[in-house]
Amino acid sequence: MPVNSNDSIQLSAEVPFELGGQRLDVVAAQLFSDHSRSRITQWIKEGQLTVDGKPAKPKDKVHSSALLELEAEREAQGEWVAQAIPLDILFEDQHILVLNKPADLVVHPAAGHPDGTLLNALLHHVPELIKVPRAGIVHRLDKDTTGVMVVAKTLEAQTHLVEQLQARSVGRTYEAIVYGVIVSGDTIDAPIGRHSQQRQKMAVVEGAKPAVSHFRVLERFRSHTHTRVILETGRTHQIRVHMSHIGFPLIGDPTYGGRFRIPPGANPTLIEALKTFPRQALHARFLELTHPVTGERMKWEAPIPEDFAWLLSLLRQDSEAFI
């Protein structure tokens, strides 16, 4: 029977006949499937998961009808501080939190950004997240990418969300404004890894991790395209790298944007907007997943941010002026 609180986890289960004779870590991962196998293995090593009241090793075989008991404390996962940073919350229950991330907000503390991040804001909103690895953050958006994100509020929810991401069953739909006129949608299947010379950049690299993006045209302008991109995988900078790789880099992208281009005859307002757009024009518009506890398929939308909408309106006016 599970007895979970904010501070402790107490679980017990009898090994069924069909699992008898298998390794303890394998059996426990199936019986306590709300937790990852790596976490369960750690609990076994620490003596917090016992067999018939006695400690065991992960590789030990367990017999059918053996009683597995887990008594573990939820431990603080970092030394981060809670900070009162506003959050635009789209949905929240006791298991998950879905939010609309603004531009200029780093997701996780790192070198150069020790605080003032989304993680710090989450800890202020839900102090119990200090007991969940990475404060429940299961996927990231770049600092200047806006849009919808999901956060797990419990270890169990985190495990299920990570499994969905790994199984590619989470629907992640983005919108971008790119240089160049795209004729039609397509799929980009090109592996992504670290750039061979510039280690801070990612690049299409033969033999690297598989990366697949599907894109289609939403609106064409004279020299730009508003496009929708659906991620099948979730590599670092995937959309930015993929779109640049096929010759349609994102407006405002300081890393993968390439040479600045101005539509011939464009008015000064549009030229200034293109020159000074403060970030990559990328927005996580929709997120779809299966709720980790209820099993309900859910979908959220983050409205187009003001700077993105303003640029679209200027590009639309420019196109209409040359009809």
N, C-alpha and C positions, 0 to 999 in steps of 0.2 A: 504494500500500500504506500502511495506517495504522501509524504508530509513535507510540503515545501513552505518555507517562510523567506523573508527577505535576507535572513542571516544564515540559514541552514537548509540542508537537503537531506531528507530521510526517505530511503526507498528500500523495498524488499521484494523479492520474487523467488519463486521456486523454479528450478530448472526443469523444463518439460522433457518428456522422454526423447523427443526427436532431436534435442540439443545435447543430450548426454554424451560424454566422451570427447567433447570439443574443448578448445582452449578457453580459459576463463575470460580473457579480454574479448574474444569473439562472441561468447555467449552473453556477457554483460552488455555489450554494445547493442545486441538485439533485444534484450529484455528491458534495457533502460535507453530506448532509442531517442529520447528527448535530448540526450547529451552525446557529444562527439566521442568517437572511439579514443582519440588522443587524450581527451579529458578523463575518460573512464580509466584508461591505462595509468594515468598519473595517480588517480585515486587508489588504484590497486597497489601501486608501488609505495604509496604513503600509508597503506594499511587502513584506509578509510572505507574500502570495499572488502568485505570478508566473506568467506565460504564456511557455512555452518559455524559461524562465530569465530573463525580463525583466519589470520592473514594468509595470503597466498601470493603467488607470482603470476603475472599476466599470461605466461605460457603454460601454466599448470592446467591439466585436464580436470574437468568437473563432471561428476556423475549426475544422472537424472534424479530429481527430487531433492538435490542439494539446495540449501537456502542461501541466497545471496542477499547481503544486507549492506546498504550504503548509508553512512552518516558522515556528511562532509559539510564543512563551513564554507560559506561564500566569502571569498577573500577579496579585499580591495585589489583592483587590477592596475593601479597606477598612482602616481603622486600628483595628479593634476588638481587644479583648483577650480571651484565653481565660480562662474562669473555671470552677472545679470546682463546677458546679451539677448535682445528680443528675438523670438522665434515666430515664424509664420507657419502655424500648425494647420495642416489640412485634415488630419484625422488622428485620434489617439484613443486607445483603450488600455487595459492593464498589461497587454502583451507587446504592442507595437506602437510606434509613433511615426507619422508621415508628415514631412514638412516641405516647404518651398524655400530652398536655399537662395539667398541673394548673392549678387556678385561681390567680389572683394572679401570673401569669407573663406578662410582656410578651414578644411574639415577637421584635421587632426594636428596636434602640436608636433613641431619638428624644428630642425635647426633654422633659426631665423624667425620662427613663429612659436615661441614657447607658450603663449597663451593668446587670448582673444580669438579663439577658434570655435567652431561649431561644437566640438567636444566639451569645451568649458561651459558653453551655453546650455548644453544638454544636462550637465551635472548640476547646474543651478535649478533647472526645471524639474529634473528627476534625480535627486541625490542618490537613490539606490543604484543608479547606473555605474557607480564606482565599483560595484561587485561584478560587473559584466565586462569581459574583455573588450578593449577599445570603446568602452562606454556604449556598447551595443551597435556601433557603426559597422555595417556589413558590406557596404560599398561606398565609393567616394565619387565626388564631383571635383573637378579642378577648381582652384581658388576663384577664377573668374567665370566659371560656368554656372548658370543659374538653373533652378528647377527642382523637381520632385525627388526626394530621397526617403528611404525607410530606415528606421532605427529599431533594433530589438531591445525590449525593456527587461527581458529575462534571459537566462542561459538557454532555456528550452526554446524560446522563440528564435534566439540567435542561431542555434543548431539547425532548426528547420529552414530558416531563411538562407543560410549558407548552402544547405543541401539543394535548395531550389536554384540558387545562382549557379552552382556547379553543374546541375542538370540542365541548365539553360532554359528553365521554365518560367523565369521572371521576364515579363515583357517590358523593355525599356525603349521608349520612343523619344527621339530628340528632334529639334528643329535647328537649322543652321542657315546662315546667309553666306554664300560663297562667291568668290571671283569667278567670272566666266559664265557662259550660258550652257546649261546642261540640256541636251536634247531629250533624253529619256532616262528613266530609272534603271538601276542595275544592281548587281551584287559585287562587292569587293571581297575577295577571298585571298588575303595576303598576310603572311605571318609577321608579327611585330616583336622586336627586341630592342636592346640598347643600340644606339648609334655607335659605329665602330670607332669614330674619333671623338665625337662630342657626347660624353657619357651622361650629360644631363638631358639629352634628347632621346626620343624613341625613333625608330625607323622601320621600314619594311626590310626584314632581314631573312634571307633564305635559311630554313632550318630552325627559325625561332618559334615562339608559341603561336598556335593557330589563331587567326583573327578574322572574323566574318562580319561585314556590315552590309545592310540592305538599304538602298536609298531610292527615293522617288521625288519628282518635281512637284512642288506646290504652286510656285509662281515664277515665271521668267521675266526678267527685266532686260534692259538694253545690253548690259555688260555683267549682270549678276544673276544669281538664282537663289530663291528661297526653297530649301529642300528639307525633306523629312528623312531621318535616318533611324533605322531599327537595328539595335545591337543584338547579334547572336552570341557574341563573346564580350568580355569586358576587360580588354587590355588597357594599360595606361596610355592616355592620349589617343585612344583608338580612332575616333572620328576625325580628329585633327590630322593625324598621320595618314589615314586612308584617303581622305578627300584631297590632301596635298599630293599624295602619291599619284592620283589619277588626273592631276592638273587643275583641281578646283579647290584651292586653299580657302580657309575661312577668313572673312573680313576681320581685321583687328587682331589676328593671331600673331603675337610677337615672335613665336618660335618656329612655326611652320608656314607662316603667311606668304613668304616670298616677296617679290617685287611689288611695290604699291602701284596700282593701276587706276586711272581716272577715265570714266566714259567720255568720249569726245563731245564737246559742246555742253557738258554738264554745268548747271548753275553753281554759283559760289557756295550756296548753303549745302548742297549735296557734297561738293568737293571737301568742304570743311568737316562735314560729318564723317566722311570716309577716312579722312586723315586723322581725326581725333577720336574715333570710336575706341573706347578705353579698354576693350577686352575682346577675346574671341567671341564672335557672334554665334554662340551655342547655348541652347536652352533645353533642359530635360523636361519635355512637355507632358508625357504620360508615363505612369508606372503601373504595372499589372502583376499581381501575384496571388498565391493562395494563402489565406490567413493561416498562420502556423498552429493555431489552436482550433478554430471553428471549422477549418477546411473550406471556407467560402472563398470563391474567386472574387477578388476585389480590384478596382481600378481607380486611379486618381489622376487629376489633371492640374498642372501648375500653369496659370495664365501667362501669356507672353509678357515679359517685363517691358517697362516703358521705353528704355533705350533701344531695345530690339524693335518694338512697334514703331517708334519714331523713324528709325532707319528704313524700315519697310515702306513707310508712307512717303519718304523722300524719294526712294527708288521708284515707287509707283507713279509719283508725280512726274519724275524725269521721263519715264517711259511714255506717259500720256502726252507729254509735251512734244514728242517726236513722232507721234502717229501721223 
